[in-house]
Amino acid sequence: MKQLELHIETDGRGTYDLSGQVAEAIEQSGVATGLCHIFLRHTSASLMLCENADPAVMHDLESFMSRLTPDGDPMFTHTAEGPDDMAAHVRSVLTHNDLNVPVRNGKCDLGTWQGIYLWEHRHAPHRRSITLTISGE
């Protein structure tokens, strides 16, 4: 079993492709068959497995989420860090903070159109920490 930490610098709200970093970690782990568990150690960002070909998908997801959980919604009382504070937490709860990806033949076994993304829900830049645990034989 191998475990390592990735650090991602975000520029604020948006998606950040982690596929290459995860694939490289898997290849360097020496694990041929197993699982890669990806865990994001934050409550105002999330992880997603999503389409990697058309950037319009990310735009549409952001549009949908902005309608579902608008910044500054008056029903939110937790606003200590600004109008996007509680909206970011709701987004995180509705999505995922961890993913499991199969490892096959020493490689990340994603589908042709799949990518692994960090979805930053805050407007301000953040440094996000991700723990990868790669297990198998």
C-alpha positions in Angstrom: 0.0 0.0 0.0 1.2 3.5 -0.9 0.0 6.8 0.4 0.9 10.3 -0.6 -0.4 13.8 -0.5 -1.1 16.2 -3.4 -1.5 19.9 -2.9 -3.5 21.9 -5.5 -3.5 25.7 -5.7 -6.8 26.9 -6.9 -7.5 30.3 -8.5 -11.0 30.3 -7.0 -14.3 28.7 -8.0 -14.0 26.3 -10.9 -12.7 22.8 -11.8 -9.1 21.6 -11.7 -8.1 18.4 -13.6 -6.3 16.0 -11.3 -6.2 13.1 -13.8 -2.6 13.3 -14.7 -1.3 13.6 -11.1 -3.4 10.7 -10.0 -2.3 8.6 -13.0 1.4 9.4 -12.3 1.0 8.5 -8.6 -0.6 5.1 -9.6 2.2 4.3 -12.1 4.9 5.2 -9.6 3.2 3.1 -6.8 4.1 -0.3 -8.3 0.6 -1.5 -7.8 -0.6 -3.5 -10.8 -4.2 -4.4 -9.7 -6.1 -2.6 -7.0 -7.7 0.6 -6.0 -6.8 4.3 -5.6 -8.7 6.1 -3.0 -8.7 9.9 -3.4 -9.7 11.9 -0.4 -10.1 15.7 -0.3 -9.4 17.1 3.2 -11.8 20.1 3.0 -15.4 21.1 3.5 -15.8 23.8 0.8 -14.5 21.9 -2.3 -15.2 18.5 -3.7 -14.0 15.8 -6.1 -15.8 14.5 -9.1 -15.4 12.0 -11.9 -16.7 13.7 -15.0 -16.6 14.2 -18.7 -13.1 15.3 -19.8 -13.7 16.3 -23.5 -16.0 19.3 -23.6 -15.4 22.2 -21.3 -19.1 23.2 -21.7 -19.9 20.3 -19.2 -18.0 22.1 -16.4 -19.7 25.4 -17.3 -23.1 23.7 -17.2 -22.4 22.0 -13.9 -21.4 25.3 -12.4 -24.5 27.0 -13.8 -26.7 24.2 -12.3 -25.0 24.4 -8.9 -25.2 28.2 -8.8 -29.0 28.0 -9.3 -29.3 25.2 -6.7 -27.2 26.8 -4.0 -26.8 30.6 -4.7 -24.2 32.6 -2.9 -25.7 34.9 -0.3 -29.0 33.0 0.0 -30.8 34.7 2.9 -31.7 31.3 4.4 -28.1 30.7 5.3 -26.9 32.0 8.7 -23.3 30.7 8.5 -21.7 33.6 6.6 -18.5 34.1 8.6 -16.3 34.0 5.6 -18.5 35.8 3.1 -21.6 35.2 1.0 -20.1 32.0 -0.7 -19.3 30.4 2.7 -22.4 28.3 3.4 -23.1 27.8 -0.4 -19.7 26.2 -0.6 -20.4 23.8 2.3 -23.8 22.8 0.8 -22.1 22.1 -2.6 -19.5 20.0 -0.9 -22.2 17.9 1.0 -24.2 17.4 -2.2 -21.1 16.2 -4.1 -18.2 14.0 -2.9 -15.0 14.5 -0.9 -13.7 11.1 -2.0 -13.5 8.8 -5.0 -12.3 5.2 -5.6 -10.7 4.5 -9.0 -9.7 1.1 -10.1 -6.1 0.3 -10.9 -5.6 -2.2 -13.8 -2.3 -3.2 -15.3 -0.5 -0.5 -13.3 -2.6 2.3 -14.7 -5.6 4.4 -13.6 -8.6 2.5 -15.2 -10.8 5.5 -16.3 -13.1 5.4 -19.2 -12.2 7.2 -22.5 -14.2 10.4 -21.6 -13.6 10.4 -17.8 -11.4 12.7 -15.8 -10.8 13.3 -12.1 -11.5 16.9 -11.0 -11.2 19.0 -7.9 -14.2 21.3 -7.8 -13.4 24.5 -5.9 -16.6 26.0 -4.4 -15.1 29.2 -3.0 -14.4 32.4 -4.9 -11.0 33.0 -3.3 -7.9 31.0 -4.1 -7.2 28.1 -1.8 -4.5 25.5 -1.3 -6.2 22.1 -1.2 -4.8 18.9 0.2 -5.6 15.5 -1.2 -4.6 12.1 0.2 -4.1 9.3 -2.3 -4.1 5.8 -0.9 -3.1 3.2 -3.5 -3.6 -0.4 -2.5 -3.5 -3.8 -4.2 -0.9 -6.1 -5.6 
